[in-house]
């Protein structure tokens, strides 16, 4: 994997696409936009003139809960009005989704379109796209898709997935903090782990929970580790490449071990509150709005969602900074996200292609962006974004140098929930930080051998 430095520019994520079996390092960083157009809340798109004859096909589309936005459902109605093709969305609870999907793929009974997280390991190991998905390389919208996102839905030079996602606002998980609380306690934005630890202790002394960390969901607390992959790469240049080549292991890296030791220390200090093991992510906005917590780990696009749920909240009362473990001060570039794949055995491949092309039309992408509060931008050129001053401040303050490790390192993202269980074991004292890393290494080796990865003989 060739290491390349990011260069800030006026374009979001402008770069040269690097396609290969291992996730590529980006060649440029997402730049803070020079202008933040106001969101234009459009009404439901009006159907255009219908063709002379319409199809009566029904496309089935299975996706995980949270991946399909209300605006997309409205677009599906417009698509049906134009073409007569109905889209039957089958939404599966997130905790069950990948098991259901794997069962259907193995049985040869998948839906016409199926959703999946992008990322080269997932494409190869989870979905076996070369067998189960249609090659979309020749589609017109491929030329307009962000190159980093495109690389995450590609395998061996072929494009298999259609990712429509906010890969910055929805994918950058960062610490949101309550400015009035910080100001009252004389705290400044942490520049190091020591600063963050001090802030947590001062906040906790006032009776406010320093950090809302909902561990019960199983996935959220995992973010603390792979999301600081850019810091690992900064301290150990080429580490992701060495991990993918099986030349080093997670358990060999002292910085990774230190990151987990610091995470454990925060838990033991009560930084995450007394109910972290039972707290749920769905309560994040409530906890932030009521001031019961001073900080939370959220997507950069959290503020619009927070204001939608609690209109009295002032956006200017909140700011953002990166996850501070091992003194991290880098933006977590994360181009992978929920994507759409056409099942290779579908009887309606042509109609499925037609639907994806419809969604990728610039006017429909803009409608989806304008009418999805948690999106600030989309991974396609030619659209008007919705950056707030607070988001722009983060993007201009914290440099983006490389992608997060769930994207950059093979065989990490598919074991996300297993890592979550290991971290809970670490919090409760039955597993050490080194033990967590050794388990990650073992699962990577198992997946690599199952995939017949030549780096694991």
N, C-alpha and C positions, 0 to 999 in steps of 0.2 A: 504494500500500500504506500503510495507516494505521499509524503507529508507536504502539505502546502499551507501557507499562511493566509489568513483572511485579510482582505483589504476592504475597509468601509467604503461604501459607495452610495449613490442615491437610490439604487435599485435594491429591492429586498432579495437577499439570497442569490445575487447574480453570480454565476460561476460556470466553470467548464464541467460538464457532466463526466464523471468518471465511472465507467461501468466495469464491474468485475465480480468475482465470486464473493470476495470479502467486502463489507460496507466501506465505501470510500470516504476519505476525509474531504470536507468541502474546500473549495478553492477561494471562497470569499465569505464574508460574514454578513448577516442581515443588518443593514444600515438603518439608523433611525430615520423615519420619514421626514422630509423637509416641511411637509404640510399635513395636517390632520383633518380631512374633510369631515363634516358632520354626517352622522348616519342619516340616510334618507329612508325612512320607514315607508316603503311602498306598500300599496294594497296588493292583494293577490293578483298575480299576473293574468291578464285577460287572454282568453284563448284566441289564437289567430284563426284565420279562415281554415276550415277543415278540408282535407282532401276529398276528392270526389267519392272515393270508396275507402272505407275504414276496415282495419283488421278487427277480429273479435278475439284476439289472443290475450291470455292472462299470463303475465310474467310473475313468477314467484321469486321473492328476494328475502333471504334470511340474514339478519344482522343482530348484533349484540345491543342490549339496552343502552341508550345514550348516543348511539352512532347516527341515528336518523333524526334530523331536526324537523320541526314543524314546517319550516319553509320548504323542505324537500317534499313533504307530503302534499303541500299545495302545488308544487311543480309537477308532481305525479298526476294530479287531477288535470292540469293543463295539458300534459302529454296525452292523457287519455282523450281529452276533448279534440285534440289535433289529429290523433292517429287511430283512436278506438282501442288502443292497447292498454289494458288495465294492469297496474302493478300491485301485486298482493304482498304487502310487507309482513314478514313473520319475525316478530321481535322476541328474542330469547333473553332471559335474565343473564347478566354478565357472568355470574359465578358458574353457570351451566353451559355457556355458549360454546366454548371451544371443544368440550366433550361431545356436545350434540353435533357440531360441525364435522369433527373427525369421524364420528360414527356414520354420518350420512355420506361423507366422501369415501370411506372404506367400503360402504355398502353399494356405492354407485348410484345413490339416490339424492344427491344434493339438489338444491333449488337452482333455478335458471341463473340467478345472480347470488353470490354469497359474499358476505363481508368478512374481512380479516385485517388484522394489524399488518401493516407493511414492514419491511425489513427482510434482508436476504435469508437469514436463518429461518424465519417464519415461512417464507415462500417455499424454501426447499424442504424443511423438516416438517412443518405443521400442515402445509397444504399440498405439497408436491405439485407445484403449478405446472411443471412440464407435462404432467400426466392429466391434471384435473382442471386446468384453466386455459382459456383461449388467448392466443398471442394477439395483443392489441397494438403492436408496434406501428402499424400503418395508419392508425387513426389520426385525424386532423388535429385533435386537441393535444396530442403528445408534444407538438411544437410549442405550445403555450404554457405547458406545465413547468413548475419550478424544477430545475435540474436536480437539486438534492432530493426532492420528493420523488421525482421520476426514477432516480437511481435506487430508491428503496422499494419500488415495485417492479424492478427489473432483475432478471437473472440471465447470466450468460449472453448479454446483449439483446435480450428480448423483453418487451414491456408486457406484463401480465395483469397489472392492476390499474385502477383509476382511483387516485386519491384526491378527494375534495375536502380539504381541511385547513384550518388555521394552524399552520405549523410553527407559528411564532406565538401569537396570543394565547392559543389553547394548549400549546405544547411546552412552552417555557414554564416549568414549575419553579416558582421563586417564592421568597418569603415576603408576605405583605405585612406591614407593620402600622400600628395606630400612632400617628404623629403626635396628637395631643398627649397621649400617655407617655411617649418618649420625652416630649418637651417638659412635662410636669416633673419627671424624674431626672431631668438633666442629661438624658441619654442621646447619643448621636448614633448615626447608622454604623453598625459594626463593620470594621475593616478586617477583622481577624476572628478566629475561633475564640480567643481569650476575651475579646470585646463582647462577643455574643454571649458567652458564658456569664460575664459580669452583668450584662443587661438582663439576662434571665433571672439571676439571683436578686437584683434590685426590684424587678417587677414582682417576683414571687413574694418578696417581703411585704408588699402592699396588699396582698390578698388576691391579686389578679393572676390568672393562669398565664404564664409567659407565652406558651406556644400551644396551639391546638393541633394535636396529632391524633387523628382517628385511626387507631390500629385495627379496630374490629372488622373493617372492610377487607382486610387481607392484602391490599395492594398499595395503599397510600404511603405507608411508612417505608416501603422499599425505595421510593423516590430519592431518599436521602443519599443513597449510595451510587447507583449508576449515573444519576443526574450530574454528579461532579466529575464525570469522566474527563471533561476538558481540563480540570485541574490535575488529574492523574497524568494526562498527556503533557501538560505544561512542565510538570516536575520530572517526568520520565519520557522524553520525546521518543516516539516510535513504539510505545508500550502496547498500543492496540494492535499494531502490526505483528509484534512479537507474540502476543496472546493468540492471534489468529493463526500464526505459523506453529503454534504449540512449542515455542522456544522458552517461554516462561509461564508461570502459573500465578493465579490470584494470590494464593497463600504465600508466594515468595516475595510479595511486594509489601514493604514496610509502611508505605503511605496508605495503602488500602486498609491495612490492619489498624493504623492510627485513626483513620476515618471511622471505622466501626467502634473503636475504643471510645472516641469522642461522642459518638451517637449514644452509646451505652451510658456514658457519664451524664449526658443530658437527661436521659430517662431516669437514672438513679437520683439525680438532683431534684427531680420533680418539675423539670422545665415543661414537660408535656401535661402536667396536671395529674390529679389523683385518679382520673377515670379514663386514661388514655387507651387502655386495653379494650374498653367497652364503647368509647366514643365513636360516632359514625360520621362519615364525610358529609352526609346530607345536612348536617347541622352547622356546617362551616359558616354560612352567611349569617345565621342567627347569632352565633358566638361572636363574630366580628362586629355585627351591627349593635349588639347590646353592650359591647365593651367588656364582656366577660373574659376575653382573651386579648392579649396585646399583639399577637402575631399568629400567622398560619401559613402553611405551605400550599400555595394555590397557583393556578395558571395566571399568566400575566394579564389575561382578559377577564379576570374575576370581577373587577369593579362594575362593569355594566350589569352583570348578573346580580351583584350585591345591591345596586341601586334599584334594580327592577323589583327585588323582593322587599327592600326597605327603602322607599323613596326619600325618607328623611335623612338618610346617610349622605354626608358630603364627601365627594370623591377626593377633594383636596386634603382630607384628613388622613389619607392613606398613602403610603409610598412602598417601594419594592427594593429588595436587595437579594443577591444570590445566596444559595445554601452555603453557610459559612464554614462547614467542616474543612479541616486541613487548610485553613486560611484562603478558601476559594473566593475569587472575585471575578469570575468569568460567567458570561451568559451561557445557558445550557441549550445549545443549538440541537434541535430535535426534529429532523425532517420526516420521520416515520409517523404514521397515524392510520386511522380506520380507512380502509380502501375497499373497492368493489371489484369482484372478479366474476367473469362469465364462466359458468361451468362447462367444461369441454363436452359433456354428454347431453347438454341441454338440447331440446328439440326446437328451441326458439332463439338460436344464437344471433340470427339477423336482427330480430326484434330487440334483443338485449343490447346489441351494439347501437341500435337506433336510440334506445333510451339513454345510454351513457353519452352519446353524442349530443342528445337534447340537453342533458344536465350540464354539459360542458360549454354550451353556447354562452358567450359573454354576457348577454342580457339576463340569462337564467342564473349564472354564477353571481352576478351583481345583486339579483333579487335575494338569493340565498344568503349572501353576506349582509345585506342591509336589514334582513329580517331575522337574523340569528344573533341575539344579544351577546352570546359568549364568543362570537367571532369578531376579530378586529381587522382581519385581512384574510385572503385566501391564497393558495399556492398556484395562482395563475397570473400571467401578465395582463396588463390593460385594465385593472379594476381599481376603484377608488376605496382606499382603506378608511378605517374609523378610529385611528389612534387617539387616545386621550393624552393630555399633557403629562400625566403621571406615567403612562406607558412609554411615552417618548423619552422622558427623563431616564428611565431605566435603560433603554436601548442606546442612548448616547453616553451613559456613564460606564456601563460594563461591557468590555470587549468580548467579541465572539471569535474564538480561535479554532475550535474543533467540535465535533459532534459528540453527543452523550454516548456512554458506553453500551447502552442497550441497542443503539444503532451501529456503533463502531466495532463492537466485538461480537463475534459469532457465538451462538448458543447461550446467550445471556437472557434475552427477552422471553424466550419460551419457558424459562424456569422462574418467571417473575413471582408467581404465587408460592412456589417452593422456597424462594429466598425470603418471602414474607414470613413463612412459618419458622424458618431458621432464625430470623431476627427476633421473633416473639420468644423463641427458646433462649436466645441470648439475653433478652430483657428479663426473663424470669429465672435465669441462672442455670439453665441446663445445657447451655452451649456457649463456648467462648467465641470471641471475634475470629480467632484463627480457625476454629471449627466451622464457622459460617463460610469462610473463604475456601476451606478444603472441600466442603460440600458443593460449593459452586463449581470448583474444579472437577469434581467427580461427575457431576451431572453434565458438564460440558464435554467431558471425555466420552460419556455414554452416548450423548447425542451425535457427537462427531463420528464415532465408530459406526453408529446406525446409519449415518448419512454417507459412510465410506469416504470420509474426508482424508485425503492423502497425507495430511499433516499428522494424523493419528494412525500410525501403522498398526 
